[in-house]
Amino acid sequence: MPSASVRFRSALHRPWLLAMIAVVVSAALLLGASFGLVWHQLEQAESEQMNARGERFLERLEQIFGQLREGVDELDEQPLRRCDAKMKSVLQQVGFDYRFIFEASFIDGEQSCSNRPGERAETVRSPDIKGPTYSYWLNTTTQPNDNLAALMLGRGKFRVSTSRGHLTDVVDLPPNGSLLVVLDKGRRAVPVLGPEQPWPPTRDWPPASSEALLVTHDKLIYRMSTKSPDYQLVLITPRTSLLPKMNLGLWLLFPASLLIAAFVGWLVLQLARQRSSLSGELQGALRRGELKVLYQPIFDLNSRRCVGAEALVRWRRPDGTLTSPDLFIPLAENTGQIREITDFVLQQLLEQLGQLLRSNPQLYISVNLAACDVMIPRIGLVVARLLALHRVSARQIAFEVTERGLIDVVVARDNLQALRDVGHQVLIDDFGTGYCSLAYLQTLPVDCLKIDKAFIDALGHDAASSGVAPHIIRMAHALQLRVIAEGIEYEAQALLLNSEGVNFGQGWLFAHPLNARQFTELVTRGRRLASRRIDDEA
């Protein structure tokens, strides 16, 4: 019975299933993002509207308080202190001059008078706020008479006020909103407009934030800074449901999200079909013998003699075109076809070079191992059977593994050690490009490090990576490991590497990848074939 992971990977290679998964996932992500975007925009619009309303409130209320202060200052400065006709005329003039003063009055013991004709000024209670110059009286919204002074300001024996009805006409209070005057350093709040509100509005009042607007799950609280230290103004409005407002935005984004999701699914379907097609073509190529094994010679940098080669696999289609290994090798690793390719390479190299290897015991061929073969002991059994069949020594077949292939270092170490125990060499390929730390490297059964071509190209330049190769060389020597430099293209590189203590190298300076006949000729005649190109290798 195949394991669950195998069945899952097999299912993921079905183009239509992959496309449907892509559609569902992308649709969910896009719709979720659309919902979040619309919700954020509505919340932002709600906050901006509240900020604008709060700024208008503060501006108008400052005008009201400013006129009340100017009016009572004017009354206190004039010399009259008796409720006579002159006093009433002065009170009426102040009420006429200042738009926001509804009533102006004088109160001195039993005598009182007001600018309101036919009305006797009401004797007021103790002030709600008593400052060094002014006193303030507030009438709450629980009182039914809108003509009562919502805000009253006093100085000496004079009082000026604005009515709640007058105040309502001036400020635009939102539905169910309340304007509160906060007293006693935030401990008490009097609603002068709108319904009463629970106080404090939040548990951690006053908030630590200096932002004017505070947003909770059910209300918007706008704190208005005033010029007076005796009181603060707070505007509280309930939050309206944003869901009805989201309909329009979602109806615009919903079709667009579905169209994009469908497009993503179509792209995934095309890529999956292409991938599936390439996987099928690769399987056919294995059956038809379209894969070829080439050999990249490895040279001793001192003697310039060939000491071995790296086996490379190439796919030449019937029409003569070459498919890049960078395209089909990762695909083969994902589909599991890489095992068949590795077995093919081992079988081909022993069939093609078995006689050469038997005649040259010092010669070796290295084969690249995929991560799946590093993590299980399968390859040891395969190569043992082939070596016995072709009578080739195990030390003449080396295995190259990349740092990225060492998924589980403990398991990899055991399997690589089993290969070394029977005589195989183990090489770390492309060292420095993966994530294998020095601590892990010290515990791995490794014979040789291969320095990636990118670090060789940086030698002698000012690139940031120009010092990587010398560092790897010194580290390898400290661990008593051999070093092979990859991608050597110029004589200066070979000389510099040799001076750094690198004894082996491969690259186009010495030879291009060769077929079995060319490689045999190179070894037996001992001469370089640098003039041969890859296109000559069929």
Residue pairs with C-beta under 8 A, 6 or more apart in sequence:
2 10
11 17
12 18
13 272
13 275
13 276
13 279
13 335
14 272
15 269
15 272
15 273
15 276
16 269
18 268
18 269
18 272
19 265
19 266
19 268
19 269
19 272
20 265
22 261
22 264
22 265
22 267
22 268
22 269
23 261
23 262
23 264
23 265
24 261
26 260
26 261
26 264
26 265
27 257
27 258
27 261
30 257
30 260
30 261
31 253
31 254
31 257
33 257
34 249
34 250
34 253
34 254
34 256
34 257
35 246
35 250
37 253
38 246
38 249
38 250
38 253
39 242
39 246
41 249
42 242
42 245
42 246
42 249
43 215
43 242
46 220
46 239
46 240
46 242
47 213
47 215
47 220
50 213
50 220
50 222
50 235
50 237
51 212
51 213
51 222
53 172
53 174
53 222
53 235
54 212
54 213
54 222
54 224
54 235
56 171
56 172
57 171
57 172
57 179
57 222
57 224
57 233
57 235
58 224
58 225
58 226
58 233
60 170
60 171
61 171
61 179
61 224
61 226
61 233
62 226
62 227
63 100
64 100
64 151
64 162
64 167
64 170
65 151
65 153
65 226
65 227
65 228
67 98
67 99
67 100
67 101
68 98
68 100
68 101
68 151
68 153
68 160
68 161
68 162
69 134
69 153
70 98
71 94
71 97
71 98
71 101
71 104
71 160
72 134
72 153
72 154
72 155
72 158
72 159
72 160
73 155
74 94
75 90
75 91
75 94
75 104
75 106
75 155
75 158
75 160
76 155
76 156
76 158
78 90
80 86
80 87
80 90
81 87
81 106
81 108
81 157
82 111
83 106
83 108
83 111
83 112
83 113
87 106
87 113
88 113
88 115
91 104
91 105
91 106
91 113
91 114
91 115
92 104
92 115
94 101
94 104
94 115
94 160
95 101
95 102
95 103
95 104
95 115
98 160
100 162
100 166
100 170
101 160
101 161
101 162
102 147
102 149
102 161
102 162
102 163
102 166
103 114
103 115
103 116
103 121
103 149
103 159
103 160
103 161
103 163
104 114
104 115
104 158
104 159
104 160
105 112
105 113
105 114
105 115
105 121
105 158
105 159
105 160
106 112
106 113
106 114
106 121
106 157
106 158
106 159
107 121
107 123
107 124
107 157
107 158
107 159
108 157
112 120
112 121
112 123
113 120
113 121
114 120
114 121
121 159
124 137
124 152
124 154
124 159
125 137
127 135
127 136
127 137
127 154
128 136
128 137
128 138
128 181
128 183
128 190
129 135
129 136
129 138
129 183
129 230
129 231
130 136
131 228
131 230
133 155
134 153
134 154
134 155
135 153
135 154
135 155
136 151
136 152
136 153
136 154
136 181
136 230
136 231
137 149
137 151
137 152
137 153
137 154
137 159
137 161
138 150
138 151
138 152
138 181
138 190
138 192
139 148
139 149
139 150
139 152
139 164
139 192
140 190
140 191
140 192
140 196
141 164
141 178
141 191
141 192
141 193
141 194
141 195
141 196
142 196
146 163
146 164
146 165
146 168
147 163
147 164
147 165
148 163
148 164
149 161
149 162
149 163
150 161
150 162
150 163
150 164
150 166
150 167
150 192
150 193
151 161
151 162
151 167
151 192
152 159
152 160
152 161
153 159
153 160
153 161
154 160
164 192
164 193
167 192
167 193
168 193
171 179
171 193
173 179
173 193
173 194
174 237
175 237
176 194
176 195
176 237
176 238
177 194
177 235
177 236
177 237
177 238
178 191
178 193
178 194
178 195
178 196
178 197
178 235
178 236
178 237
179 191
179 192
179 193
179 194
179 233
179 234
179 235
180 189
180 190
180 191
180 192
180 197
180 199
180 233
180 234
180 235
180 236
181 189
181 190
181 192
181 231
181 232
181 233
182 188
182 189
182 231
182 232
182 233
182 234
183 189
183 190
183 230
183 231
186 200
186 205
186 206
186 232
188 199
189 197
189 199
189 200
189 234
191 197
197 236
200 206
201 214
201 216
201 219
201 221
201 234
201 236
202 214
202 216
202 221
206 223
207 214
212 222
212 223
212 224
212 225
213 220
213 221
213 222
213 223
214 220
214 221
214 222
214 223
215 221
215 239
216 239
217 239
218 238
218 239
219 236
219 237
219 238
219 239
220 236
220 237
220 238
220 239
221 234
221 235
221 236
222 234
222 235
222 236
223 232
223 233
223 234
224 232
224 233
224 234
224 235
225 232
226 232
226 233
275 331
278 327
278 328
278 331
279 331
279 335
279 337
282 315
282 328
282 331
282 332
282 337
283 337
284 290
285 291
285 315
285 317
286 337
286 340
286 341
286 344
290 315
290 316
290 317
290 318
291 313
291 314
291 315
291 341
291 344
292 313
292 314
292 315
292 316
292 515
292 537
292 538
293 311
293 312
293 313
293 314
293 344
293 345
293 348
293 349
293 352
293 516
294 311
294 312
294 313
294 314
294 513
294 514
294 515
294 534
294 537
295 309
295 310
295 311
295 312
295 349
295 353
295 365
295 513
295 514
295 515
295 516
295 519
296 309
296 310
296 312
296 506
296 511
296 512
296 513
296 514
297 306
297 308
297 309
297 506
297 510
297 511
297 514
297 519
297 522
298 306
298 307
298 308
298 309
298 310
298 366
298 484
298 504
298 505
298 506
299 305
299 306
299 307
299 504
299 505
299 506
299 510
300 306
300 307
300 503
300 504
301 494
301 497
301 498
301 502
301 503
301 504
301 505
302 498
302 503
304 510
304 528
305 526
306 363
306 510
306 522
306 523
306 526
307 362
307 363
307 364
307 504
308 363
308 364
308 365
308 366
308 398
309 365
309 366
309 514
309 519
310 365
310 366
310 368
310 400
310 506
311 345
311 349
311 365
311 366
311 367
311 368
312 325
312 513
313 325
313 329
313 341
313 344
313 345
314 322
314 325
314 513
314 537
315 322
315 323
315 325
315 328
316 322
316 323
316 538
317 323
329 338
329 341
331 337
332 338
332 340
332 341
332 370
333 370
333 371
333 372
336 372
338 370
338 372
338 373
339 370
339 372
339 373
339 378
342 367
342 368
342 369
342 370
342 373
342 379
342 382
343 382
345 367
346 367
346 382
346 383
346 386
346 397
347 386
349 365
349 367
349 516
350 357
350 386
350 387
350 389
350 390
350 392
351 390
352 516
353 365
353 516
353 519
353 520
354 390
354 391
354 392
356 363
356 519
356 520
356 523
356 524
357 363
357 364
357 365
357 392
357 393
357 396
358 390
358 391
358 392
360 523
361 393
361 396
363 396
363 523
364 395
364 396
364 397
364 398
364 425
365 396
365 397
365 398
366 397
366 398
366 399
366 400
366 425
366 427
367 397
367 398
367 399
367 400
368 399
368 400
368 401
368 402
368 429
369 379
369 399
369 400
369 401
369 405
370 405
371 404
371 405
371 406
371 407
373 379
374 401
374 405
374 406
374 407
374 412
374 415
374 416
375 407
375 408
375 411
375 412
375 415
376 415
377 415
377 418
379 399
379 419
380 415
380 418
380 419
380 422
383 394
383 397
383 424
384 394
384 422
387 393
387 394
387 397
393 423
394 422
394 423
394 424
395 423
395 424
395 425
397 424
398 424
398 425
398 426
398 427
398 447
398 448
399 416
399 419
399 424
399 425
399 426
399 427
400 427
400 428
400 429
400 450
401 412
401 416
401 426
401 427
401 428
401 429
402 428
402 429
402 430
402 433
402 434
403 428
403 430
403 431
403 433
403 434
403 435
403 436
404 434
404 435
405 412
406 412
406 434
406 436
406 440
406 444
409 436
409 440
409 443
409 444
412 444
413 443
413 444
413 445
416 426
416 444
416 445
416 446
417 445
419 426
419 445
420 426
420 445
420 447
425 447
425 448
426 444
426 445
426 446
426 447
426 448
427 446
427 447
427 448
427 449
427 450
427 484
428 436
428 441
428 444
428 446
428 448
428 449
428 450
429 450
430 450
430 452
430 486
431 449
431 450
431 451
431 452
431 472
432 451
432 452
432 455
432 468
432 472
433 452
433 454
436 444
438 475
441 479
442 479
446 481
447 481
447 482
448 481
448 482
448 483
448 484
449 472
449 476
449 481
449 482
449 483
449 484
450 483
450 484
450 485
450 486
451 469
451 472
451 473
451 483
451 484
451 485
451 486
451 502
452 486
452 487
453 486
453 487
453 507
454 465
454 487
455 465
455 468
455 469
455 472
456 469
456 485
456 486
456 487
456 488
456 493
456 497
456 507
457 487
458 465
458 466
458 468
458 469
459 466
459 469
459 493
459 496
459 497
460 466
460 492
460 493
460 496
469 485
469 497
469 500
470 500
472 483
473 483
473 497
473 500
473 501
473 502
476 482
476 483
477 483
477 501
482 503
482 504
483 501
483 502
483 503
483 504
484 502
484 504
484 505
484 506
485 493
485 497
485 502
485 504
485 505
485 506
485 507
486 505
486 506
486 507
487 506
487 507
487 508
488 494
488 497
488 505
488 506
488 507
488 508
488 509
488 510
489 507
489 508
489 509
490 509
491 509
493 507
493 509
494 505
494 509
497 505
508 530
509 530
510 528
510 530
511 522
511 528
511 529
511 530
511 532
512 529
512 530
512 532
512 533
512 534
512 537
513 534
513 537
514 522
514 529
514 532
514 537
515 537
515 538
518 529
518 532
518 537
521 529
522 528
522 529
